Amino acid sequence: MEKLKLIIVREYMAIVGKKSFIVMTLLMPFLIVLVGLIPIAIEYFNRSGSDQLTVAVVDNSGQYGGAIADDELYHFVPLTGADAADPRACYDKADGNIEAVVVIPADVDSVPQVTVYSENTIAVSLKSHITRQLSDTITARRIAAYGVPGMAEMVNKASVDVDLKSVRWSADGSEEETSTEIALAIGLILAFVTYMFVLSYGAMIMNGVIEEKTNRIVEVVVSSCKPFQLMMGKIIGVGLVGLTQFAVWVVILIIVAMVGGSMAADSVDPSTLAAAEVANLPGGADAVVEVADGDAMSRVMTGIMGVNYVQILVAFVLYFIGGYLLYASLFAGFGSAVDQASDASQFTLPVVILMVVALYAGMGCIENPSGPMAFWCSMIPFTSPVVMMVRLPYDVPMWELALSVAILFGTAIAITWLAARIYRTGILRYGKKFGFKDIFLWIKG
């Protein structure tokens, strides 16, 4: 145990003591937020920084030429006369100044199909804009064709957006408001974090094993300890690094949540509630809007607080340890069978495929987190660390959670035993490329 403890401390401090690890651990939460904001920034600059593209419209129906309104990206110009008769000639004559030509057929009322001509495949934004504008206009015209006075207004008033409120019954009969969207977001984040942690730290184990084997350091080390002690010391030491990093992120998240919640509470104006009750006063409508926004924010906060974070954090640690032990053992065992990192792909590919399958299985269980597929993928040890993270915010029964954890750790211990048999033989073998047949013989002893 003293030798094992020494190896664990050495592996742990070799990573945690680096300045790069400290900097990346502190910056990673902010980098993740920054990466999430990149699509929004790209969309903003894509719309604001580009000139409007001209799109010609040929209206053979004579009714919908002006139905397609301009937006930030596109300017629609109707073609008439000779240009409408030969839109291709007009397009060629424009010499690149026209992005596309929209042709609205004469029978578009009965056959709602429109054609867009262009030399290139049109953008999704252009297609969705034309489709939405024409669909709304043709629908309004069909309603007006019935000849019922005020029918369009009646249809608009009859359209209702149902606001669904999710309330969970507790075992003691109490009610607690929940949010499906928040549960989905938390599940996906945890699944992705588990996937990245297990894969990245498992690969770190393999690279460390290959490096020590290549440099012949391992020959000196195994003269003082058993190969099993060396392998387990590496696995446990690197695993503690992952838990340390996750703990730091949790602390940062709690601090940010506390500061954000305090700022949100200070920004609430009590007078807004009184103004909302007297909506006929000047500014009353604005007050109603402010109260509606505040109520939406309150419901979001209620949904966030309705999640059992203690259970989720405990389960995350358990599944991270079990999943990491399972996959890191495979990486360590396969890493001992190669002399160079370039030769490891034949062994790592099946392991990576298993992790990718687990990630896709977790995403597939979003639609039905309590269904048969979700249940069985939660029991299979190679997929349960990721799939169960998706299911946890949806209140998994305790017996399923306990059974899944037991199967995961049982399988992880068995895989670790098999990996140890591979490791103790392969760690001192050089000069030859070994395959799965050789590994099978090492396992048999």
DANORTA-V968369 format. One record per pair of residues at least 6 apart in sequence whose C-alpha atoms are under 8 Angstrom apart, sorted by sequence separation. I is the first residue (numbers start at 1). J is the second residue. D is the distance in whole Angstrom. If there is no record, write none. Layout:
# DANORTA-V968369
i | j | d
I | J | D
I | J | D
This chain:
# DANORTA-V968369
i | j | d
15 | 21 | 7
16 | 22 | 7
59 | 65 | 5
69 | 75 | 8
70 | 76 | 6
83 | 89 | 7
108 | 114 | 7
169 | 175 | 5
170 | 176 | 7
212 | 218 | 5
213 | 219 | 8
275 | 281 | 8
278 | 284 | 6
279 | 285 | 6
338 | 344 | 6
365 | 371 | 8
368 | 374 | 7
369 | 375 | 8
377 | 383 | 6
378 | 384 | 4
58 | 65 | 7
69 | 76 | 7
83 | 90 | 6
91 | 98 | 6
144 | 151 | 7
168 | 175 | 6
169 | 176 | 7
377 | 384 | 6
378 | 385 | 8
57 | 65 | 7
68 | 76 | 7
79 | 87 | 8
105 | 113 | 8
143 | 151 | 7
144 | 152 | 7
167 | 175 | 6
168 | 176 | 5
222 | 230 | 8
275 | 283 | 8
276 | 284 | 6
279 | 287 | 7
365 | 373 | 7
91 | 100 | 8
104 | 113 | 8
105 | 114 | 7
143 | 152 | 6
167 | 176 | 5
168 | 177 | 6
275 | 284 | 6
276 | 285 | 7
279 | 288 | 7
335 | 344 | 7
365 | 374 | 5
378 | 387 | 6
91 | 101 | 7
104 | 114 | 5
167 | 177 | 4
168 | 178 | 7
334 | 344 | 7
377 | 387 | 6
378 | 388 | 5
103 | 114 | 6
104 | 115 | 7
166 | 177 | 6
167 | 178 | 6
276 | 287 | 5
66 | 78 | 8
102 | 114 | 7
103 | 115 | 5
140 | 152 | 7
165 | 177 | 8
166 | 178 | 5
275 | 287 | 6
276 | 288 | 5
362 | 374 | 8
65 | 78 | 6
102 | 115 | 6
103 | 116 | 6
165 | 178 | 8
166 | 179 | 6
275 | 288 | 8
334 | 347 | 6
361 | 374 | 8
374 | 387 | 7
87 | 101 | 7
102 | 116 | 4
103 | 117 | 8
166 | 180 | 8
273 | 287 | 8
334 | 348 | 8
101 | 116 | 6
102 | 117 | 6
272 | 287 | 6
276 | 291 | 7
100 | 116 | 7
101 | 117 | 5
361 | 377 | 7
426 | 442 | 8
100 | 117 | 6
101 | 118 | 7
331 | 348 | 7
374 | 391 | 8
422 | 439 | 6
425 | 442 | 6
100 | 118 | 5
272 | 290 | 7
273 | 291 | 7
55 | 74 | 7
57 | 76 | 7
59 | 78 | 8
99 | 118 | 7
100 | 119 | 8
272 | 291 | 7
52 | 72 | 6
53 | 73 | 6
54 | 74 | 6
55 | 75 | 6
56 | 76 | 6
57 | 77 | 6
58 | 78 | 6
59 | 79 | 8
384 | 404 | 7
422 | 442 | 6
52 | 73 | 5
53 | 74 | 5
54 | 75 | 5
55 | 76 | 5
56 | 77 | 5
57 | 78 | 5
58 | 79 | 5
330 | 351 | 8
369 | 390 | 8
370 | 391 | 8
421 | 442 | 7
422 | 443 | 6
51 | 73 | 7
52 | 74 | 5
53 | 75 | 6
54 | 76 | 6
55 | 77 | 6
56 | 78 | 6
57 | 79 | 6
58 | 80 | 7
100 | 122 | 8
361 | 383 | 7
365 | 387 | 7
369 | 391 | 6
421 | 443 | 5
50 | 73 | 7
52 | 75 | 6
54 | 77 | 7
56 | 79 | 6
381 | 404 | 8
48 | 72 | 7
327 | 351 | 7
358 | 382 | 7
359 | 383 | 8
362 | 386 | 6
363 | 387 | 8
366 | 390 | 7
379 | 403 | 7
380 | 404 | 8
384 | 408 | 7
421 | 445 | 8
47 | 72 | 6
59 | 84 | 8
358 | 383 | 4
362 | 387 | 4
365 | 390 | 8
366 | 391 | 8
369 | 394 | 7
379 | 404 | 5
418 | 443 | 6
47 | 73 | 6
58 | 84 | 6
357 | 383 | 7
358 | 384 | 7
361 | 387 | 7
362 | 388 | 8
365 | 391 | 8
370 | 396 | 8
378 | 404 | 6
381 | 407 | 6
382 | 408 | 8
355 | 382 | 7
359 | 386 | 6
362 | 389 | 8
363 | 390 | 8
380 | 407 | 8
381 | 408 | 5
354 | 382 | 7
355 | 383 | 7
358 | 386 | 6
359 | 387 | 7
362 | 390 | 6
379 | 407 | 7
380 | 408 | 8
58 | 87 | 8
109 | 138 | 7
205 | 234 | 7
354 | 383 | 8
358 | 387 | 7
379 | 408 | 8
205 | 235 | 7
381 | 411 | 7
205 | 238 | 7
204 | 238 | 8
201 | 238 | 7
201 | 239 | 7
65 | 104 | 8
64 | 104 | 8
201 | 242 | 7
56 | 98 | 7
54 | 97 | 7
55 | 98 | 6
56 | 99 | 8
58 | 101 | 7
60 | 103 | 7
61 | 104 | 7
53 | 97 | 8
54 | 98 | 5
55 | 99 | 5
56 | 100 | 6
57 | 101 | 6
58 | 102 | 6
59 | 103 | 6
60 | 104 | 6
61 | 105 | 6
62 | 106 | 8
53 | 98 | 7
54 | 99 | 6
55 | 100 | 5
56 | 101 | 5
57 | 102 | 5
58 | 103 | 5
59 | 104 | 5
60 | 105 | 5
61 | 106 | 4
197 | 242 | 7
53 | 99 | 6
54 | 100 | 8
55 | 101 | 6
56 | 102 | 6
57 | 103 | 6
58 | 104 | 6
59 | 105 | 7
60 | 106 | 5
61 | 107 | 7
55 | 102 | 7
57 | 104 | 8
59 | 106 | 8
61 | 108 | 7
74 | 126 | 8
323 | 381 | 8
323 | 382 | 7
68 | 130 | 6
323 | 385 | 6
322 | 385 | 8
69 | 133 | 7
68 | 133 | 6
319 | 384 | 8
320 | 385 | 7
67 | 133 | 7
68 | 134 | 7
319 | 385 | 5
67 | 134 | 6
64 | 134 | 8
67 | 137 | 7
64 | 137 | 8
316 | 389 | 7
243 | 317 | 8
312 | 392 | 7
312 | 393 | 7
239 | 321 | 7
322 | 405 | 8
239 | 324 | 7
308 | 393 | 7
323 | 408 | 7
326 | 411 | 7
330 | 415 | 7
334 | 419 | 8
337 | 422 | 8
307 | 393 | 7
319 | 405 | 7
322 | 408 | 6
326 | 412 | 4
329 | 415 | 7
330 | 416 | 8
333 | 419 | 5
336 | 422 | 7
337 | 423 | 7
318 | 405 | 7
322 | 409 | 5
325 | 412 | 6
326 | 413 | 7
329 | 416 | 5
332 | 419 | 7
333 | 420 | 7
336 | 423 | 5
325 | 413 | 8
334 | 422 | 8
338 | 426 | 8
319 | 408 | 8
323 | 412 | 7
326 | 415 | 6
330 | 419 | 6
333 | 422 | 5
334 | 423 | 8
337 | 426 | 5
235 | 325 | 7
322 | 412 | 6
326 | 416 | 7
329 | 419 | 6
333 | 423 | 5
336 | 426 | 5
337 | 427 | 7
343 | 433 | 8
325 | 416 | 7
329 | 420 | 8
332 | 423 | 7
336 | 427 | 5
339 | 430 | 7
337 | 429 | 8
338 | 430 | 8
339 | 431 | 8
235 | 328 | 6
333 | 426 | 8
235 | 329 | 7
339 | 433 | 8
338 | 433 | 7
337 | 433 | 8
338 | 434 | 7
337 | 434 | 6
231 | 332 | 7
337 | 439 | 8
179 | 300 | 7
182 | 303 | 7
182 | 304 | 7
194 | 316 | 8
198 | 320 | 7
202 | 324 | 7
206 | 328 | 8
197 | 320 | 8
201 | 324 | 8
205 | 328 | 7
209 | 332 | 7
213 | 336 | 7
178 | 302 | 7
179 | 303 | 5
183 | 307 | 7
177 | 302 | 7
178 | 303 | 5
179 | 304 | 7
198 | 323 | 7
202 | 327 | 6
203 | 328 | 8
206 | 331 | 5
210 | 335 | 6
214 | 339 | 6
177 | 303 | 6
178 | 304 | 8
190 | 316 | 8
194 | 320 | 6
198 | 324 | 5
202 | 328 | 4
205 | 331 | 7
206 | 332 | 5
209 | 335 | 6
210 | 336 | 6
213 | 339 | 7
214 | 340 | 7
179 | 306 | 8
197 | 324 | 8
201 | 328 | 7
202 | 329 | 8
205 | 332 | 6
209 | 336 | 6
178 | 306 | 6
199 | 327 | 8
203 | 331 | 7
206 | 334 | 8
207 | 335 | 7
210 | 338 | 7
177 | 306 | 7
178 | 307 | 7
198 | 327 | 7
202 | 331 | 6
206 | 335 | 5
210 | 339 | 6
211 | 340 | 8
176 | 306 | 7
198 | 328 | 8
202 | 332 | 8
206 | 336 | 8
210 | 340 | 6
210 | 341 | 7
207 | 341 | 7
199 | 352 | 8
199 | 355 | 8
195 | 355 | 7
195 | 359 | 7
192 | 359 | 7
191 | 359 | 7
191 | 362 | 7
188 | 363 | 8
184 | 366 | 7
231 | 420 | 7
194 | 385 | 7
195 | 386 | 6
194 | 386 | 6
228 | 420 | 6
231 | 423 | 8
227 | 420 | 8
191 | 385 | 8
192 | 386 | 7
191 | 386 | 5
228 | 423 | 8
190 | 386 | 8
191 | 387 | 7
227 | 423 | 7
228 | 424 | 7
191 | 388 | 8
227 | 424 | 5
191 | 389 | 5
190 | 389 | 6
191 | 390 | 6
190 | 390 | 7
227 | 427 | 8
188 | 389 | 7
187 | 389 | 5
188 | 390 | 6
187 | 390 | 4
186 | 390 | 8
187 | 391 | 7
187 | 392 | 7
184 | 390 | 7
187 | 393 | 6
186 | 393 | 7
184 | 393 | 7
218 | 427 | 8
219 | 428 | 7
183 | 393 | 5
218 | 428 | 8
183 | 394 | 7
213 | 427 | 7
213 | 428 | 8
25 | 245 | 6
29 | 249 | 7
3 | 225 | 7
11 | 233 | 7
26 | 248 | 8
7 | 230 | 7
11 | 234 | 6
15 | 238 | 8
25 | 248 | 7
26 | 249 | 8
25 | 249 | 8
4 | 229 | 6
8 | 233 | 5
12 | 237 | 5
16 | 241 | 7
3 | 229 | 7
4 | 230 | 7
7 | 233 | 5
8 | 234 | 6
11 | 237 | 5
12 | 238 | 6
15 | 241 | 7
7 | 234 | 7
10 | 237 | 8
11 | 238 | 6
4 | 232 | 8
5 | 233 | 7
8 | 236 | 6
9 | 237 | 7
12 | 240 | 7
4 | 233 | 6
8 | 237 | 4
12 | 241 | 6
7 | 237 | 8
